[in-house]
Amino acid sequence: NGYTVTELGRKVRAFDDVVKLDGRRVRVPPAEETFWLALHKPKDCITAMKDDKQRRTVADLFPKASELQLLPVGRLDRDT
């Protein structure tokens, strides 16, 4: 809304404020298009969408992971 933010933690109103990153508007999907998945990650699985070392990732557990635009969060280690 005309302000350039340079500090972390700035609060915005997702449906009222205009937020841009690198000149492109950041879109917040409506609640009816958003859902949460809770997963008890199996051992030896990485909390990531891809891995350079070809290890199993949480994306491998969801066949439509890229289509669903999953954003994994949580513990990053693979041993737990």
Secondary structure as GFF3:
##gff-version 3
##sequence-region A 1 80
A	DSSP	beta_strand	20	21	.	.	.	ID=ss1
A	DSSP	beta_strand	24	25	.	.	.	ID=ss2
A	DSSP	three_ten_helix	31	33	.	.	.	ID=ss3
A	DSSP	three_ten_helix	58	61	.	.	.	ID=ss4
A	DSSP	alpha_helix	65	68	.	.	.	ID=ss5
###
